[in-house]
Amino acid sequence: MAPRRLGRTGLSVSPIALGTTKLGRNTDVKYPRPFDLPSDEQVQALLDACLAAGINLIDTAPAYGSSEARLGKFLAGRRDRFVLCTKCGESYENGRSTWDFSGAAIERSLDLSLRRLGTDRVDILLLHSNGQDLQILTETDALAALQRAKQAGKARAVGISAKTAAGVVEACRSLDIVMAPFSQSDSALEPALAKAHEAGLGILAIKGLASGALAPEAAIEFVLRQPFIDALVLGTITPQHLRQAVAVAEKL
């Protein structure tokens, strides 16, 4: 796969990225079938498959259960081979999610993430929106906390995992990256995402397969052919699925 430039961040990312929800959480998730969490050996095989296939972008979050801690075990000695993305604002404990976008909570969350991941910085730090994108960006001190993380060298680029067009538009004012749902069955954010990309933001698509409801090859091709999409984040614990996705990306 030819890497793509991620907006104005200076980062280059593989068009297929690994989403790691399934590494650490299998409750209250929107997948069509239940699944067991992978073993340590399976996690190792998955990361090895990423490197072998040319996938360098890994997406995680505190809300993904033990995902960060499990990744941390395997990043030692090869941290610099990956573009590492995590999030802040949402936590998942005792079977429920809670959100806190105060500056203090964001700083605390990032420090805990760095500790779990075994690194001193992430390449991308995103606000993990609860759907109230605009309020998060305009009525909290979350943005100031993200900028402090950049200034301290704890995050190279900052952004939001958004759910609304208004949030994507607002992100253009001060952020580097937008992550958002985009697929054949849900392209509602296309105009906002295209404008954000034109403004210099990196765009990461999620839910490109509609949690398994769409035919993989056509769905991946549809997303990656959009000129405003830099990468598609796919959540899987199966190396074969990764290789199949990469094969689609390499044909484009």
N, C-alpha and C positions, 0 to 999 in steps of 0.2 A: 504494500500500500504506500502510495506517495503521501507523506505528511502534509497537513494543511496548516497555514498560518492562523493562529487563534486571535483574530482581531488585531488590536494594537498592543497586545500583551508582550510580544516578543517570543511567545511560546509557539512551538510547532507540535501538533498533535496528530495522532492516527485518526482517520475518519471513523473507525470503529473503536469505541471505548468500552471498558469493562465496568458495569455497575455491580455493586457488591452487597445489595440488600440481602440476597440469599445466602451470603456467607455468615450472617449473624442473626437473622431474624426470620421466623416462619409463622408468626402470629400476626393477625390483623393486617395482612398483606393482600393485595388485589391480584393474585394470580389464580388462574382457573383451576389448578389442581394443587393439593397439599404436597409438601416436600419435606424431606429431612435435611437438617443442616449438614454440610459436607464435613468429612473428617479432615484432620490436619494434612494428611497425605493428599487428599483431593484438592485442598486449597493450594498446596505446593504445585500439583500438576496443572491447575488452572493458571497460576501465575507463570509457570514455565511455558505453557501454551501461548500466553500473551506475548512473551518475549520472542518466542519462535515465530509467531505470526506477524510481528511488527507492531503490536498494540502497545502503546506507551502511556495512554491515559487511563487512570483508575479513579473511579468516583465512589466515595464512601460518605458516611455521616454518623454522628452520635446516635441518631434515631434508628440506625440499622443494627441495633442490638450489639453483638460482640464483633461486628465487622471490623472496626478500626483496630481493636486489640489483636484480632487474628491476622490482619494484614501486617501489623507491626512485627510479628514473629518472622515474617518472610521477606520483609523489606531490607533487613540488615545486610549490608554488603552490596546491595544493588539499588539503593534508594535513588541514585542519580539516573538510573535507567528509566524511571517512570516520571510522568507528570501527574502529581498527586493532588486530588481535589477532595476537600471535605466541606462540611457545612456547620452552621451554628444557628441557634434560635429555637430548634426543636430537640426535645429529648424524649425517649421512650423508656418508661420504667413501669413495672408492675402492670403490664398490659394496657397502658394508655400513654398517649402523647400529650406533652405539655409544651407551651411556647413561651419564651421570654426573650424579647428583643432589646432589653436594656443594655447599655454599654458594658456594665459590670458583668452581666450574664454572658455576653458574647466573649469578652476577654477570658472569663473563667472557662467557658466551653472550649475555646481554642487551645488554651493551655492544657486542658485535659486530653484533647484530641492529639496534640503533639506528643504527649507522654505515652498515650496508647499506641500511637503509630511509630514511636521510637525515632523521632526526627525533630530537628529544631525549626523546621519551616514546612509549609505546604506551598504548592505552586498556585493553587486556586482555593479561595475561601468564599463560600456562598451563604447568603441568608436562606434558611430553609423555611420558605413562606407557608403560612397557614391559610393562604388564599386572600388575605388582606394586604396585598402587595403595596398599594398606594399608601395606606396608613403606616405600614412598617417603614417605608422610605421617607415619609414626610412628618410623621408624628412621634417618632422615637429617636433615640440617639444611636441607632444601629449603624448609620453611615459613618458617624464619627469614630465609632469603635473599629469599623473595617479599615478606615484610613490610618488609624493608629497601628493596626496590625501590619499594614504595608510599611509604614515608617520604621517600625521596629524590626523589619525583616522577617516577620513570622509568616507573611503571605505575600507572594509576588503579585498576584492579581486578585481582585475582589469583585463580587457580583451577587446576583440573586437567582435562586431557583423559583421562578415566577409562575403564576397561574392565570394572570389577567393581562389584557392588552394595556390597560392603564399602568400596570406595574412595569411592563417592558418599556413603555414610552418614558416613564419617569427614570428608569435605570440609565437611560441615555445621558442624563444630566451629569452623572457623577461616577458611574461604575464601569468596569472593564468587560464583564461577561454576563450573559443571560443564559440560563438553562430553562427550558420550557417544554411542555408536551407538544408534539407535532407528529402527525401521521396521516396516512390516507383517509382514515375515518375521523380525524380531528385536526383540521388545518385552520381553525378559527384565528389563531394568532399569527398567521402568515404575514399580513400587512405590517403589523407591529414589529415582528422579528426582522422582516426585510429592511425596515427603516433603521432598526437598531444596528444591523450589520453594516448598512451604508454609513452610519455614524461612527463606525470603527469598533463596535463591540464584537467580541467573540460570541458565537451562538452554538450552544450545545443542546441537541434535541434528546428528549426522553419520551418513553411510551410510544416509540416508533412502531412497535408490533402490537400495540393496544393490549398489553399483557398476555400476548399469545393468541389473540383473536384473529390476527391477520396472517396471510401466507408470508412466511419470512422473506423469501427472495424478492418478491414484488414490493413488499413493505420497506425493506432496507433500500432497495434501488430508488423508490419514490423519495424517501427522505434525503438520501445523499446526492440526488440530482438537483436538489434545490440550491441555487447559488448562495443563499444566505445561511445555509447550515454548514458549520465547520466540522462537526462530529456528531455521531449518534451513539448514545450510551445504551448498551444492551446488558440487561441483568440475566446472568446465567451462571450455572456451576458446572457446565458441561464443556470441556475443551472442544468436542466435536462441533457444538453449536457456534463457538467462536470461530473455528476454522471455516465453517460454512459462511458465516457473515463476512469474514475477510475475503473469501473467494468472490462474493458478490461485489464488494467494494473495489476489488482489484480489476474488475471488468469495466468499471465506469471510466 
